[in-house]
Amino acid sequence: MRINVTHRNGLVSDALKDRIDKKLGKLDRLFEDDVEAVVRLSQEKGARNIVEITLNLDGTLIRAEEVTNDMYSSFDKA
């Protein structure tokens, strides 16, 4: 599985990147190698941390989005 992480308003910390790789890496056993996971992180006013996760499975999209006050919590819930 290829994991692409982007942050709209800044850089992704190494700790958060490692957590994303560890959690999404568990999905490797379920999908083939050519699956791409796109993780978009963004922060808005009012301490809103948004995480969007999209998996592209040969034309079928699986998408999750979560908004909380903590980026780690948003990712875990998504």
Backbone torsions as a table, in degrees:
resi	resn	phi	psi	omega
1	MET	NA	132.6	174.7
2	ARG	-95.3	133.4	-178.8
3	ILE	-117.9	121.9	179.9
4	ASN	-114.1	116.5	-177.3
5	VAL	-113.0	127.2	175.8
6	THR	-130.8	151.2	178.0
7	HIS	-126.1	123.5	-175.3
8	ARG	-68.6	-34.0	-172.2
9	ASN	-115.8	17.9	-179.4
10	GLY	169.6	-159.5	-179.0
11	LEU	-101.1	153.2	178.2
12	VAL	-90.0	128.0	179.5
13	SER	-69.0	155.5	179.8
14	ASP	-63.4	-37.2	-179.5
15	ALA	-64.4	-43.1	179.0
16	LEU	-68.0	-41.0	178.3
17	LYS	-61.1	-43.2	177.9
18	ASP	-62.8	-40.6	179.7
19	ARG	-64.4	-42.3	178.5
20	ILE	-62.9	-46.2	179.3
21	ASP	-61.9	-40.4	-178.8
22	LYS	-66.4	-47.6	-176.7
23	LYS	-69.8	-46.5	-179.1
24	LEU	-74.3	-22.5	177.0
25	GLY	-63.6	-23.9	178.1
26	LYS	-67.2	-19.9	179.5
27	LEU	-80.4	-8.1	-179.5
28	ASP	-55.4	-37.6	-176.8
29	ARG	-71.8	-16.0	-178.9
30	LEU	-92.6	-26.9	-174.4
31	PHE	-122.4	163.3	177.2
32	GLU	-75.7	172.7	-176.5
33	ASP	-68.8	-23.9	-174.7
34	ASP	-85.0	11.0	178.4
35	VAL	-81.9	136.4	178.4
36	GLU	-114.0	130.9	175.3
37	ALA	-109.0	125.0	178.1
38	VAL	-110.0	122.3	179.8
39	VAL	-115.8	119.0	178.3
40	ARG	-111.8	126.7	179.0
41	LEU	-113.4	140.8	175.6
42	SER	-152.1	154.4	177.4
43	GLN	-124.8	137.8	179.1
44	GLU	-123.9	172.9	177.3
45	LYS	-58.2	152.5	179.0
46	GLY	79.9	21.9	177.1
47	ALA	60.1	36.7	176.3
48	ARG	-89.4	120.0	176.8
49	ASN	-110.0	118.9	-173.8
50	ILE	-111.7	130.9	175.6
51	VAL	-122.6	127.1	176.5
52	GLU	-120.8	125.6	178.8
53	ILE	-119.1	126.4	179.8
54	THR	-127.6	127.4	174.6
55	LEU	-110.8	129.9	178.0
56	ASN	-106.6	110.8	-178.2
57	LEU	-111.8	82.8	178.6
58	ASP	48.7	49.9	177.5
59	GLY	97.4	-14.2	176.4
60	THR	-98.9	126.5	-178.9
61	LEU	-102.9	134.6	172.0
62	ILE	-116.9	125.4	-173.5
63	ARG	-134.1	140.1	175.8
64	ALA	-135.6	143.0	178.9
65	GLU	-141.4	140.9	179.2
66	GLU	-146.1	144.0	179.4
67	VAL	-128.1	121.6	174.8
68	THR	-142.8	-173.7	178.2
69	ASN	-86.8	-7.9	-177.9
70	ASP	-128.5	131.4	-176.7
71	MET	-63.7	-40.8	179.2
72	TYR	-63.6	-42.6	179.4
73	SER	-65.3	-41.0	177.6
74	SER	-60.3	-44.1	-179.6
75	PHE	-65.6	-45.0	-178.8
76	ASP	-61.6	-39.8	-179.2
77	LYS	-72.3	-33.8	178.6
78	ALA	-69.1	NA	NA
